[in-house]
Amino acid sequence: MKKQLMRIVGSTLAVTLTLGLMGSTTLNVQAATSTYKDVKTTHWAASAIEKGTSKGYIDGYINGNFIPEASVTRAEFVKMVVSAMKIDTTQANGKWYEEYVNAANKAGLYASTDFSNNDAAWSKVITREEMSRVAARAIGETTEENDKWMYLATKAGLIKGVGKGQLAPQGLTTRAQAVVIIERILSKNTGTSLDVDKYAVGSAEIAWHGTNIFTVMPEMWVTTERELKQARKSVEEMWNKERMTITSKDGLYQGKLDALIAIDLADPNDPNLGLITPINTLKWFNNDPSMTNLMVKDHKNSYILYFKGRAIFNKDTKRYNPNTTIKFRVDGFDSPDRAAFFSDKAVLNATARIYRNSWNDMPAVIIPKTGTIQNYSDLVIRLQTPAGGFWFSESIVLRLEGLNKER
């Protein structure tokens, strides 16, 4: 059914005849204003909306409104990105969006594997996850892992969280959000450094490969240039998410690490603090059961590694401890003075288990940010079966040469 919309494009009044989603015929008439009644100067996207309007890839309506909270379809978003980036298009004889889709496909912004190339698919409101894919490609990012696009987009500063550490990947995109993302794309492509929401990046990293250690504690998980060149990977890609599941030799036990979550004790806004609260009752263990007053709260300049895991099945509870969800071990953050670690003063200068009531009741370790040393051994994260002797086995999720240095 035909519908007539009148939109303001910069200082130009555009009368558009629309079939379905957007116009196919536009008549331009001079108008006197380029502001919107429903976008106050205090609106979070006001600046981006004004910039997008002046550049001509977005516009408002004749009644003086922009309707920033209106949804944006996949086709509309692709058209906006193609127009904003001034990508050449060739007129198509089909749907109004086909020339923009063809241009986006040619420019690498859209792939046929993203979703079906038909009217029903292009008419759907674009999700934040889908938007992140287009945005990341628009600044030259590439990946073959579908769950990595949000990580690439947040790490580049293109997308931020909708709340502290909340990504809402299936959340729908609004006109205001679309314009802000496009302005960030344009800025990034001109070499501008964008502000990054580290909490969103951390959540996106967990969604990508099951951990946020490279976002929260990047100075700790380092390695040599030689190893990176040899592996032809970034340090983040050294994490092996396929090894987050461990199966016993006899096939009677299987455990899974759902996520290894790093928590910065020095950051009161860390979105994952809820996993270990209340902190004032947490203790760390120096292998001396008689010392029960070693409090985590006294070591805020530290990280917690929380192993969020579970047993998938345990068919022999006599052989495999049913009270252990999954066993783990962290190597490479060693003590330069073991006597001090074990002494009555109990100096936290190495990785230590943490607990609340009994020493094995918390699946986590504490690592001080400074004061440890790598004793010429690799930085390693291991998962282990909860059994000893012949039945013991382990899966190495991460191994880095490290820099063999004191921290």
FENWOVEN-V265132 format. One record per backbone hydrogen bond with DSSP energy under -1.0 kcal/mol. CO is the residue of the C=O (numbers start at 1). NH is the residue of the N-H. Records with the same first field share a line. If there is no record, write none. Layout:
CO=NH / NH
//
This chain:
3=18
5=16
6=62
7=14
8=60
9=12
11=31
12=9
13=29
14=7
15=27
16=5
17=24
18=3
19=21
25=17
27=15
29=13
36=39
40=43
43=46
45=49
46=50
47=51
48=52
49=53
50=54
51=55
52=57
61=64
64=37
65=61
67=70
68=176
70=175
72=126
73=77
74=78
75=79
76=80
77=81
78=82
79=83
80=84
81=85
82=87
95=98
97=101
98=102
99=103
100=104
101=105
102=106
103=107
104=109 / 110
111=114
116=118
118=122
119=123
121=124
122=75
124=74
126=173
127=131
128=132
129=133
130=134
131=135
132=136
133=137
134=138
136=141
137=140
145=148
148=152
149=153
150=154
151=155
152=156
153=158 / 159
154=157
163=166
166=162
168=171
169=129
171=128
173=72
174=178
175=179
176=180
177=181
178=182
179=183
180=184
181=185
182=186
183=187
184=188
185=189
187=192
188=191
196=198
197=201
198=202
199=203
200=204
201=205
202=206
203=207
204=208
205=209
206=210
210=260
212=215 / 216
213=217
217=220 / 221
220=222
224=228
225=229
226=230
227=231
228=232 / 233
235=238
236=239
240=243
241=244
244=257
246=255
248=251
252=315
253=248
254=312 / 313
255=246
256=310
259=308
260=212
261=306
263=304
264=267
267=270
270=273
272=275
273=276
278=281
279=282
282=296
283=355
288=291
290=292
293=295
294=284
295=298
296=299
300=302
301=369
302=265
303=367
304=263
305=365
306=261 / 308
307=309
308=258 / 259
310=256
313=254
316=320
321=324
327=384
329=382
331=380
333=351
334=373
337=341
338=342
340=347
347=349
352=366
353=285
355=283
358=361
362=364
363=307
364=354
365=305
366=352
367=303
372=407
373=334
374=376
379=400
380=331
381=397 / 398
382=329
383=395
384=327
385=387
386=321
388=391
389=392
393=385
395=383
397=240
398=381
400=379
405=374
//
